[in-house]
Amino acid sequence: MAGLAPLLALPPVALAARPFVLHILRGIRTSGPPARSRVVVIHAPRTRDPLNGRRAVAPIAAADRGKTMDTWILGTVRARCVRRIAAWAVVLATVALVGLGQLRYIRNFLLGPYVLGAAELDAIGNVSEAPRYFVRVTGARARPTGLQQITVRRRGGVETSRKVSAAYYALAVGDKFLICRSASGVRTTYEGELVPLPADLAGRLFDTPDAMAMRDRFFPFYVNSASFRLPGYLAMAGFLVLALLFVWQALPAWKHFRDPASHPLIKRVLTWGDPVGLAGAAQQEAGSPRYKGGSGWAVTDQYLIRSTFFTFDLLRLSDLLWAYKVVTKHSYNLIPTGKTYDAVLFCYGGVAMIESKEATTDAILGFAAQRAPWAIYGFSKDLQDYFNKDRRAFCEAVEQRRQEWTQRG
């Protein structure tokens, strides 16, 4: 279903629809929702971009634009913008606090590894608080301790493989030894993070009286040669994603808060006529909707209203172009776990995907067919192809059906 969004900003004009489109569209039911036996199991088109436009209108006068300043729609849009701005403020404050708490790591990430010798290592008291702990240490010689780290892979509780992922070496630095964990074998220079020597590792290293007698000649920390900068690179990638989300979500919210008239919904509503009366009617209907579905959608007498904590949208049922039911089968390990049902309604200005129980989904489509009998109902591959390949012709055909329906009425 890729490509269903967005629909072109089409001001449908009173032009004759292309004959081959009308031939397809005239054969589709318009009196109600599609029969269950004709429902096609497909994946619903998940689209984020709104459908733009309704029909060509005169420019909005300044007086009319001012009428939107006290409406319920404008107030709700601004409230959602404030919530988004507040949420992003919390996110940015959290990121700043985390960054302040990781200044020690950031300094070592940027300036390390520090070259330390015996004197610098001896001067370290608590390695967990040492300002320089991403280090490169060179010793006179290194000897294997005989301790290895074994990585075991299992599948279904059964061991499938095992391998030596690292070993521990004793590096002679001055008159002491520094334990180094490495996967690169015996070397005289090791690079990595200085970390406290864990009790279980110390217990294995000094498990004999002779080894215990030499414990004072070992530093109380060791070098872990695992990639020190990898967490930083992952954090940078996460920060980049966060920055992109900020540009995508936070900046538009701030723009729409400062200039509500720039919000797509406000622009759309202003083309519908009296914004004050329309907002009052929408608010009244939102209080007692006919049907409710998932993702905050509600169906009222005249509108499709979506209201969540961060989002708000409003579509008119009279602007409906195409509607159909989507049945999605779910399974786990090829075992069926159930079905979900969506009523998909494409309008000028946006698309509503309303998840609900099957009976409610059928009722929504039936109600939509009563309110907009000229729209197209049901799904077929041919219809989808026409919708994707020539949306202008699709909309022109729907407008011609509207005219024909009006003339018959």
Secondary structure by P-SEA (a helix, b strand, c coil): ccccccccccccccccccaaaaaaaaaccccccccccccccccccccccccccccccccccccccccccccaaaaaaaaaaaaaaaaaaaaaaaaaaaaaaaaaaaaaaacccccccaaaaaacccccccccccccccccccccccbbbbbbbbccccccccccccbbbbbbcccbbbbbbbccccccccbbbbbcccaaaaaaaaccaaaaaaccccccbbbbccccaaaaaaaaaaaaaaaaaaaaccaaaaaaaacccccaaaaaaaaaccaaaaaaaaaaaaaccccccccbbbbccccbbbbcccbbbbbbcccccbbbbbbbbbbccccccbbbbbbccccccccccccccaaaaaaaaaaaaaacccccccccaaaaaaaaccaaaaaaaaaaaaaaaaaac
